[in-house]
Amino acid sequence: MAFEASFNKDLARKLASSNNPEKTLDLELAHFRARAVELNSAREMMAEGYDKVLKGLKMAFPNLDLDDKNLVGSPNRMARALLEICSGLGTSQKEIFSTTFPAENYNEVIILKDIDYTSLCSHHFFPFIGKAHVGYLPDTTHGQDSRVVGLSKLAHIVDMHAQRPQLQERMCYGIMNSIKEELKPAGVMVVIEGSHGCLTCRGAKKANASMMTSALDGKFKEDSKLRAEFFSLLKQ
């Protein structure tokens, strides 16, 4: 693993803002150690569960060869994968929006579109994937209260909500609400499109079906022209 990427994402910011970087680093390393032990214990418990799942599948379908080299070690891999996919549960919106800037006189729509995401349906634990489109309108009438943020933070807030057992409807509202709470804009609008494994791989088995959801607040809810502008910018 390239240490530089994770360092720049987390540690560098904390050390740069600390009056005592060495003490801060010691505290971060102690927290990292405790958290790593905790996560490893969770992985072991989950791997035991996945082992039972495979044995249950063997009971249902006796032809399944649990000694197949491709299945040996799979419970551990499944546990690690689930921890990664659900890592948004360990992230907070305040960490993501830790650095914001005054909106000043900017009062036009800010949009980040085509944000790829992968999430996990909380009903069947099948993945769903797609794109999120996020827009907000800074509120210049409230001085320093309304904020703007680097575009990467909008992508991170999508990831935070996507990387957890989720419903697309709830994910859409959650992203909107996080932006509303942290940036205090005049309006927020989020549109999400998703292809769901629980629809494409089982049940109805509609491979080309996709789901669209939206969540909007403030002026995006009140002003039809502003909503139309949002959708027109998505098409460009």
SULZIDA-V612341 format. One record per pair of residues at least 12 apart in sequence whose C-alpha atoms are under 10 Angstrom apart, sorted by sequence separation. I is the first residue (numbers start at 1). J is the second residue. D is the distance in Angstrom with one decimal. If there is no record, write none. Layout:
# SULZIDA-V612341
I|J|D  I|J|D
This chain:
# SULZIDA-V612341
54|66|7.7  117|129|5.8  118|130|6.8  136|148|9.1  159|171|10.0  161|173|9.7  162|174|9.6  176|188|6.2  177|189|9.8  195|207|8.4  196|208|9.8  11|24|9.3  12|25|9.9  15|28|9.8  116|129|7.6  117|130|5.7  118|131|8.8  158|171|8.3  161|174|6.8  162|175|9.1  175|188|9.5  176|189|6.5  177|190|9.8  195|208|7.9  196|209|8.2  11|25|7.9  14|28|9.3  116|130|5.9  117|131|6.0  158|172|8.8  160|174|9.7  161|175|6.6  175|189|9.3  176|190|6.1  195|209|6.7  196|210|7.2  51|66|9.9  115|130|8.2  116|131|4.6  117|132|7.3  160|175|8.6  175|190|7.3  176|191|9.5  194|209|8.9  195|210|4.7  196|211|7.9  114|130|8.6  115|131|5.1  116|132|6.6  158|174|9.0  159|175|9.4  173|189|9.4  174|190|9.6  175|191|9.9  194|210|5.4  195|211|6.4  11|28|8.2  54|71|9.0  114|131|5.1  115|132|4.9  116|133|9.3  157|174|9.3  158|175|6.2  161|178|9.5  172|189|9.3  173|190|7.8  193|210|6.6  194|211|5.2  195|212|9.3  113|131|7.8  114|132|5.7  115|133|6.4  157|175|6.5  158|176|9.5  172|190|6.3  173|191|9.6  193|211|5.5  194|212|6.6  113|132|6.4  114|133|5.8  115|134|8.4  135|154|9.1  157|176|9.5  171|190|9.8  172|191|7.0  192|211|8.0  193|212|4.5  194|213|8.7  54|74|9.1  112|132|8.5  113|133|4.1  114|134|8.8  134|154|7.4  158|178|9.7  172|192|6.5  192|212|5.7  193|213|6.6  54|75|8.1  112|133|6.0  113|134|6.1  133|154|9.6  134|155|8.8  154|175|8.9  157|178|7.7  171|192|8.8  172|193|9.7  191|212|7.2  192|213|5.3  193|214|8.9  51|73|9.3  53|75|8.8  111|133|7.3  112|134|5.4  113|135|8.1  133|155|9.5  157|179|8.3  169|191|10.0  191|213|5.7  192|214|6.3  51|74|8.2  52|75|8.9  111|134|5.6  112|135|6.4  132|155|8.8  169|192|8.7  190|213|8.2  191|214|4.4  192|215|8.9  50|74|8.2  51|75|5.4  110|134|8.3  111|135|4.1  112|136|9.3  134|158|8.7  154|178|10.0  168|192|7.7  190|214|5.5  191|215|6.6  50|75|5.0  51|76|8.6  110|135|5.4  111|136|6.7  133|158|9.3  154|179|8.3  168|193|8.5  189|214|7.3  190|215|5.3  191|216|8.6  47|73|9.2  49|75|7.8  50|76|7.9  109|135|6.7  110|136|5.5  111|137|8.9  132|158|7.4  168|194|7.7  189|215|5.8  190|216|6.3  47|74|8.4  48|75|7.1  49|76|9.8  50|77|9.6  51|78|9.7  109|136|5.8  110|137|6.3  131|158|9.6  132|159|9.9  188|215|8.1  189|216|4.3  190|217|9.3  47|75|4.7  48|76|8.3  50|78|7.2  108|136|8.6  109|137|4.7  110|138|8.1  168|196|9.4  188|216|5.6  189|217|6.5  46|75|7.9  47|76|4.9  50|79|7.4  107|136|9.8  108|137|6.0  109|138|7.4  187|216|7.5  188|217|5.3  189|218|8.9  46|76|7.9  47|77|8.0  49|79|8.9  107|137|6.4  108|138|7.1  149|179|9.8  187|217|5.4  188|218|6.6  189|219|9.3  190|220|10.0  44|75|9.3  45|76|9.7  47|78|7.1  48|79|9.0  88|119|9.9  106|137|8.8  107|138|5.5  108|139|9.3  148|179|9.8  186|217|8.4  187|218|4.2  188|219|7.7  189|220|6.4  43|75|9.5  44|76|7.6  46|78|8.3  47|79|5.3  106|138|6.8  107|139|6.6  108|140|9.9  147|179|9.9  158|190|10.0  185|217|9.5  186|218|5.8  187|219|4.8  188|220|6.4  189|221|8.4  43|76|7.3  46|79|5.4  47|80|8.4  85|118|8.0  86|119|8.2  105|138|8.8  106|139|8.3  107|140|6.2  129|162|9.3  149|182|9.7  185|218|8.3  186|219|6.1  187|220|5.5  188|221|8.6  43|77|9.4  45|79|8.6  46|80|8.7  85|119|7.0  86|120|7.9  103|137|9.6  104|138|8.8  105|139|8.9  106|140|6.9  107|141|9.3  128|162|9.4  146|180|9.7  148|182|9.5  149|183|7.9  185|219|9.4  186|220|8.5  187|221|7.8  43|78|9.2  44|79|7.8  85|120|7.4  103|138|6.1  104|139|8.9  105|140|6.0  147|182|7.9  148|183|6.4  187|222|9.2  43|79|5.5  44|80|9.4  46|82|8.9  102|138|9.2  103|139|7.4  104|140|6.4  105|141|9.1  146|182|8.8  147|183|4.7  148|184|9.1  180|216|10.0  187|223|9.9  42|79|8.5  43|80|6.4  46|83|9.4  103|140|6.6  104|141|9.4  145|182|9.6  146|183|5.6  147|184|6.6  148|185|8.5  180|217|8.2  189|226|9.9  42|80|9.6  43|81|9.7  82|120|9.3  102|140|9.2  103|141|10.0  104|142|9.5  105|143|9.0  110|148|9.0  117|155|9.0  127|165|9.3  128|166|9.5  134|172|9.6  145|183|7.7  146|184|4.8  147|185|7.0  176|214|9.3  177|215|9.0  180|218|9.2  189|227|8.2  40|79|9.9  43|82|9.0  103|142|9.5  104|143|7.0  110|149|10.0  112|151|7.0  115|154|8.9  116|155|8.5  126|165|9.4  127|166|9.7  128|167|9.5  129|168|9.9  133|172|9.8  145|184|6.4  146|185|5.5  176|215|6.5  177|216|9.2  187|226|9.6  191|230|9.8  40|80|9.2  43|83|7.6  103|143|7.9  104|144|7.4  111|151|8.8  112|152|9.2  115|155|6.3  118|158|9.8  119|159|8.5  125|165|7.2  128|168|8.7  132|172|8.5  136|176|9.0  144|184|9.7  145|185|8.5  146|186|8.0  172|212|9.9  173|213|9.2  175|215|8.7  176|216|7.0  177|217|8.6  190|230|9.7  191|231|9.3  39|80|9.6  42|83|8.7  102|143|7.8  103|144|7.2  104|145|9.8  106|147|10.0  110|151|9.3  113|154|9.8  114|155|9.7  115|156|9.6  117|158|7.3  118|159|8.0  119|160|9.9  121|162|9.7  124|165|9.6  125|166|8.9  134|175|8.4  135|176|9.0  172|213|6.9  173|214|7.8  174|215|8.9  176|217|7.8  189|230|8.1  85|127|9.3  102|144|5.5  103|145|8.4  104|146|8.3  106|148|9.1  112|154|7.3  113|155|9.3  116|158|8.8  117|159|6.5  119|161|8.4  120|162|7.5  122|164|8.4  123|165|8.4  134|176|8.1  142|184|8.9  169|211|9.7  171|213|9.4  172|214|6.4  173|215|5.4  40|83|9.9  82|125|9.7  101|144|8.7  102|145|7.5  103|146|5.8  104|147|8.2  111|154|9.3  112|155|8.0  115|158|7.7  116|159|8.8  117|160|9.9  119|162|4.8  120|163|7.2  121|164|8.6  122|165|4.6  123|166|8.3  132|175|9.7  136|179|8.0  142|185|9.3  168|211|8.4  169|212|8.9  170|213|9.5  171|214|9.9  172|215|6.0  173|216|8.0  191|234|9.9  39|83|8.3  101|145|9.8  102|146|6.4  103|147|4.8  104|148|9.0  115|159|9.1  117|161|9.6  118|162|6.4  119|163|5.4  120|164|6.4  121|165|5.7  122|166|5.0  123|167|8.1  135|179|9.4  136|180|8.6  139|183|9.2  141|185|10.0  142|186|9.3  168|212|8.6  169|213|6.2  171|215|9.5  172|216|9.2  173|217|9.7  101|146|8.6  102|147|4.6  103|148|5.3  117|162|6.6  118|163|7.1  119|164|6.6  120|165|5.0  121|166|5.2  122|167|6.4  134|179|9.4  138|183|7.9  139|184|7.2  140|185|8.5  141|186|8.8  168|213|7.2  169|214|7.7  170|215|9.4  100|146|9.6  101|147|5.4  102|148|6.2  103|149|8.9  117|163|8.4  118|164|9.6  119|165|7.1  120|166|5.8  121|167|5.9  122|168|9.7  137|183|9.7  138|184|7.6  139|185|5.0  140|186|8.2  168|214|9.6  169|215|8.3  100|147|6.1  101|148|5.3  102|149|8.8  119|166|6.9  120|167|8.0  121|168|8.0  136|183|9.1  137|184|9.3  138|185|4.5  139|186|4.5  99|147|9.8  100|148|5.8  101|149|6.2  119|167|8.8  120|168|9.3  136|184|9.6  137|185|5.6  138|186|5.6  139|187|7.9  99|148|9.3  100|149|4.9  101|150|8.7  119|168|8.6  136|185|6.5  137|186|5.4  138|187|7.4  99|149|7.2  100|150|7.5  136|186|7.5  137|187|5.2  138|188|9.1  97|148|9.7  98|149|9.4  99|150|8.3  136|187|5.6  137|188|6.5  97|149|7.4  119|171|9.4  135|187|8.4  136|188|4.3  137|189|8.9  96|149|9.9  97|150|9.0  100|153|9.5  135|188|5.8  136|189|6.2  99|153|9.1  134|188|7.8  135|189|5.2  136|190|8.6  98|153|9.4  134|189|6.1  135|190|6.3  96|152|9.4  97|153|6.7  133|189|8.3  134|190|4.6  135|191|8.8  96|153|6.2  97|154|8.9  133|190|5.7  134|191|6.6  95|153|9.9  96|154|8.7  132|190|7.2  133|191|5.2  134|192|8.6  96|155|9.8  97|156|9.3  132|191|5.9  133|192|6.2  93|153|9.6  96|156|6.8  97|157|8.5  131|191|8.5  132|192|4.4  133|193|8.7  96|157|6.8  131|192|5.9  132|193|6.5  95|157|9.9  130|192|7.4  131|193|5.5  132|194|8.6  93|156|9.0  94|157|9.9  129|192|10.0  130|193|5.5  131|194|6.7  93|157|6.8  96|160|8.8  129|193|8.2  130|194|4.2  131|195|9.5  91|156|9.9  92|157|8.9  128|193|9.8  129|194|5.3  130|195|6.1  91|157|9.4  128|194|6.2  129|195|5.5  130|196|8.8  93|160|7.7  128|195|5.4  129|196|6.7  88|156|9.6  91|159|9.7  92|160|7.6  93|161|9.3  127|195|8.7  128|196|4.2  129|197|8.4  88|157|9.2  91|160|6.4  92|161|9.6  127|196|6.5  128|197|5.6  88|158|9.5  90|160|8.6  91|161|9.1  126|196|7.5  127|197|5.5  128|198|8.0  88|159|6.8  89|160|7.3  126|197|5.4  127|198|7.7  128|199|9.3  87|159|9.2  88|160|4.3  89|161|8.0  91|163|9.5  125|197|9.0  126|198|5.7  128|200|9.6  87|160|7.7  88|161|6.2  89|162|9.4  90|163|9.5  124|197|9.0  125|198|8.2  126|199|9.3  85|159|9.9  86|160|9.0  87|161|9.6  88|162|7.0  89|163|7.1  90|164|9.2  124|198|6.6  126|200|10.0  86|161|9.4  87|162|9.3  88|163|4.5  89|164|5.8  117|192|9.7  119|194|9.4  121|196|7.8  123|198|8.6  126|201|8.9  86|162|8.3  87|163|5.7  88|164|5.5  89|165|8.8  116|192|9.9  117|193|9.9  118|194|9.1  120|196|8.9  121|197|8.3  126|202|9.8  85|162|8.6  86|163|4.7  87|164|6.6  88|165|9.3  109|186|9.9  111|188|9.8  113|190|9.6  114|191|10.0  115|192|9.2  116|193|9.9  117|194|8.9  118|195|9.8  119|196|9.3  120|197|9.1  121|198|7.7  85|163|5.3  86|164|4.1  87|165|9.9  107|185|9.7  109|187|9.0  110|188|9.6  111|189|9.1  112|190|9.9  113|191|9.1  114|192|9.2  116|194|9.9  120|198|9.9  84|163|7.9  85|164|6.6  86|165|6.6  107|186|9.0  109|188|9.3  111|190|9.5  113|192|9.8  114|193|9.6  83|163|9.5  84|164|9.2  85|165|8.5  86|166|9.5  103|183|9.1  130|210|8.7  132|212|9.8  134|214|9.9  136|216|9.5  82|163|9.7  83|164|9.3  97|178|9.3  102|183|9.3  103|184|10.0  129|210|9.7  130|211|9.2  131|212|9.9  132|213|9.6  133|214|9.4  134|215|9.8  135|216|9.5  136|217|9.4  137|218|9.2  82|164|9.2  93|175|9.5  97|179|8.8  100|182|8.9  101|183|9.2  103|185|9.0  128|210|9.8  130|212|9.8  132|214|9.7  136|218|9.7  137|219|8.1  82|165|9.7  100|183|7.9  128|211|10.0  136|219|9.5  137|220|8.5  94|178|8.9  98|182|9.2  136|220|8.6  10|95|9.5  13|98|9.8  93|178|6.5  97|182|6.9  135|220|9.5  13|99|9.8  92|178|9.7  93|179|8.7  96|182|9.7  97|183|8.4  94|181|9.7  93|181|9.3  94|182|7.4  93|182|7.9  137|226|9.6  136|230|9.5  135|230|7.4  134|230|9.3  133|230|9.5  133|231|9.7  134|234|9.8  133|234|7.8  109|226|8.6  111|230|7.9  109|229|8.6  110|230|9.2  113|233|9.0  114|234|8.5  109|230|7.9  112|233|10.0  113|234|6.7  111|233|8.2  112|234|9.0  113|235|9.8  111|234|8.4  109|233|9.8
